[in-house]
C-alpha cells in the first residue's frame, strides 16, 4: 500500500532502537525524511546510517534528552516545519503507591506528559498552516488497563491522553490528526529488562520467564518493533485522516476489554 507520505518530514523521538526505531524505519521505507532523536549519540548515529543506506532518505540526528528544556530546544531547532511528529520517552520506574512523593510525580509528568505536549505546541502551528499533519504519541497499555506497580506512568500517560482527546478535535478541521499508540510487551530492551527481573526474582531461566509471560498473551508471543512501526506509519499516512483522538492498542490481545 502506498502510504502517500513520500517526501514528507518527520520527527521521531527516542528512535535509535526499540519501538521508536521501528517507527523510524517504517516511515523511512515510506519515503519520509527524518529528524531522529535519542540520548546516546553512538547508537543514534549507527541507526541513522543504517536507515540512510537502506532507504535513501535524508536523516538529521539530534543527540539530546528530549525531556529537558535544553534537549527540546535542540530537537525543535532541527524539526521546525515537520509534517509528522512521533513522541516517545521511557517510562518512570515502578514501585508502590506509598513510595512516591511530589518530586517523583513531577519527574513523571515532565517526561511522559509535559514533553509531548511541549513538542505538539511547538510543531502543530506549522502543520495547521500547511493544512496537513500527523501526530502519534507512543504511550502504554496502562492507559486502558492500569498497571499497579506503574502508578507514575499510569498517572502521567492518562494526563497526556486527556490532553490529546480535547486537542485532537480542535486541530482536526485543519487536516491535522493526533492519536496515541499503546504498546503491550514487545521484543525490545524493555522486555529483556522485565524478563531479567522476573528471572532473578523467581530463580528461573530467562527463557522460562519469557515463556511464562507469552502464555498470558492471546497471540502467544511478543510483538516486534517492525510491526509496531508499520502501525505507526499507517497512522501517519494519507489513509488515516479520519482517525482523530484515538488510543490504538497493540498488545496481542493482552488487555481483556470490549471497548
C-alpha positions in Angstrom: 0.0 0.0 0.0 1.3 3.5 -0.9 1.0 5.5 2.3 1.1 8.7 0.3 3.7 10.4 2.5 6.8 10.1 0.5 8.8 13.4 0.6 7.3 14.5 3.9 9.4 15.0 7.0 9.1 13.5 10.5 10.5 14.0 14.0 10.7 10.6 15.7 11.8 10.8 19.4 13.8 8.0 21.1 14.4 6.4 17.8 17.8 4.8 18.0 16.4 1.5 19.0 13.2 -0.3 20.2 9.8 0.9 19.2 11.0 4.3 18.2 13.5 2.7 15.8 10.6 0.6 14.4 8.7 3.8 13.7 11.6 5.5 12.1 12.3 2.5 9.8 8.7 2.2 8.7 8.4 6.0 7.9 11.7 5.9 6.0 10.5 2.9 4.0 7.5 5.1 3.0 9.9 7.8 1.8 9.8 10.1 4.7 12.8 12.2 5.6 13.7 12.0 9.3 14.8 14.0 12.3 15.9 11.3 14.7 16.5 11.9 18.4 17.9 9.8 21.2 20.1 10.4 24.3 23.0 8.3 23.2 24.9 9.6 20.2 26.7 6.4 19.2 23.5 4.3 18.9 21.7 7.2 17.2 24.4 7.7 14.6 24.5 4.0 13.8 20.8 3.8 13.4 20.7 6.9 11.2 23.5 5.5 9.0 21.6 2.2 8.5 18.4 4.0 7.6 20.1 6.3 5.1 21.8 3.4 3.4 18.7 1.2 3.3 16.1 3.7 2.3 17.9 6.6 0.7 16.1 9.3 2.8 17.6 12.3 4.4 18.2 11.8 8.1 19.2 14.5 10.6 20.2 13.4 14.1 19.9 15.2 17.4 21.5 13.5 20.5 19.7 15.1 23.4 17.4 14.3 26.3 14.1 15.5 24.9 12.5 15.5 28.4 14.7 18.5 29.3 14.2 22.1 28.2 17.7 22.2 26.6 17.0 18.9 24.8 13.7 20.1 23.5 15.2 23.3 22.2 17.9 21.4 20.3 15.4 19.0 18.8 12.9 21.7 17.8 15.7 23.7 16.1 16.1 20.9 13.6 12.4 19.9 13.5 10.7 23.1 12.6 8.3 22.6 9.7 8.0 18.8 10.0 4.8 17.2 8.8 4.8 14.3 11.2 5.6 14.0 15.0 6.1 10.8 16.8 6.6 11.4 20.5 8.3 8.7 22.7 10.1 8.5 26.0 10.9 5.8 28.5 8.5 5.3 31.4 9.2 6.2 35.0 10.4 3.5 37.4 8.0 1.0 39.1 7.1 1.0 42.7 4.2 1.1 45.2 1.8 3.9 45.9 3.5 4.6 49.2 6.9 5.1 47.6 6.3 8.2 45.6 6.5 11.8 46.6 5.7 15.0 44.8 9.1 15.2 43.0 8.6 11.7 41.6 5.3 12.7 40.1 6.7 15.9 38.7 9.5 14.0 37.0 7.0 11.5 35.5 4.8 14.3 34.3 7.8 16.1 32.8 8.8 13.0 30.8 5.5 11.4 29.8 3.0 14.2 29.7 4.6 17.7 29.5 7.3 16.8 27.0 4.9 15.5 24.3 2.7 18.5 25.0 5.6 20.9 24.5 6.6 19.3 21.2 3.0 19.4 20.0 2.6 23.0 21.0 5.7 23.9 19.1 5.0 21.9 15.9 1.3 21.9 15.5 1.1 25.5 14.2 3.3 24.7 11.2 1.1 21.7 10.4 -2.0 23.8 10.7 -0.6 26.4 8.4 0.1 23.7 5.8 -3.4 22.1 6.2 -1.9 18.7 6.9 -0.1 16.9 9.8 0.1 13.8 11.8 1.0 13.3 15.5 1.4 9.8 17.1 2.2 9.6 20.8 3.6 6.3 21.9 2.0 5.8 25.4 1.2 2.4 27.0 -1.5 -0.2 27.6 -1.7 1.2 31.1 -3.9 3.9 29.7 -6.6 1.3 29.0 -5.7 -1.1 31.9 -3.7 0.5 34.7 -0.7 -1.5 36.0 -0.5 -1.3 39.8 3.3 -1.0 40.1 3.4 1.6 37.4 1.4 4.3 39.1 3.7 7.1 38.0 3.3 6.0 34.4 -0.5 5.4 34.8 -0.9 9.0 36.0 1.3 10.8 33.5 0.1 8.9 30.5 -3.5 9.3 31.5 -3.0 13.0 31.7 -1.5 13.1 28.2 -4.4 11.0 26.9 -6.9 13.6 28.3 -5.0 16.4 26.7 -4.9 14.7 23.3 -8.7 13.9 23.5 -9.5 17.6 23.5 -6.7 18.9 21.4 -7.1 16.4 18.6 -10.7 17.6 18.0 -9.6 21.2 17.9 -6.9 20.7 15.2 -8.8 18.1 13.1 -10.6 20.8 11.0 -7.1 21.9 9.8 -6.2 18.5 8.3 -4.1 17.6 11.4 -4.7 14.3 13.3 -3.4 13.4 16.8 -3.7 9.8 18.0 -2.0 7.6 20.6 -0.4 4.2 20.0 -0.4 1.9 23.1 2.2 -0.9 23.1 2.0 -4.0 25.1 5.0 -6.2 25.5 7.4 -6.1 22.5 10.7 -7.8 21.9 12.8 -4.8 22.9 15.4 -4.0 25.6 12.5 -3.2 27.9 11.2 -6.8 27.6 14.7 -8.1 28.3 14.8 -5.9 31.4 11.4 -7.1 32.6 12.2 -10.8 32.0 15.6 -10.4 33.7 13.8 -9.1 36.8 11.4 -12.0 36.9 14.2 -14.5 36.3 16.2 -13.1 39.2 13.2 -12.8 41.5 11.8 -16.3 40.8 15.0 -18.1 40.2 14.1 -19.3 36.8 15.8 -19.0 33.4 15.3 -16.1 31.1 13.7 -18.5 28.6 11.2 -19.6 31.2 10.4 -16.1 32.3 9.7 -15.1 28.7 7.6 -18.3 28.1 5.5 -17.6 31.2 4.8 -14.0 30.0 4.0 -15.1 26.5 1.4 -17.6 27.9 -0.5 -14.6 29.3 -0.9 -13.0 25.8 -3.6 -14.4 23.5 -1.2 -14.0 20.5 1.2 -16.2 22.5 4.3 -14.1 21.5 5.9 -10.7 22.0 5.3 -8.0 19.4 8.0 -6.8 17.1 9.3 -3.3 16.6 8.7 -3.8 12.9 5.0 -4.4 13.2 4.7 -1.6 15.7 6.4 0.7 13.3 4.2 -0.4 10.4 1.1 0.5 12.5 2.6 3.9 13.4 3.4 4.6 9.7 -0.2 3.8 8.7 -1.5 6.2 11.4 0.8 8.9 9.8 -0.4 8.1 6.3 -2.8 9.8 3.9 -5.3 7.0 4.7 -5.7 7.9 8.4 -7.1 11.3 8.0 -10.4 10.3 9.6 -8.7 8.8 12.7 -8.9 11.5 15.4 -8.1 11.3 19.1 -7.9 7.5 19.2 -6.0 5.2 21.5 -4.8 2.2 19.4 -3.9 -0.9 21.4 -1.1 -3.1 20.0 -0.7 -5.7 22.6 -1.5 -9.1 21.1 -4.9 -9.1 22.9 -3.4 -8.9 26.4 -5.7 -6.2 27.6 -9.0 -8.0 28.2 -11.6 -5.4 27.3 -14.5 -5.0 25.0 -14.0 -1.3 24.2 
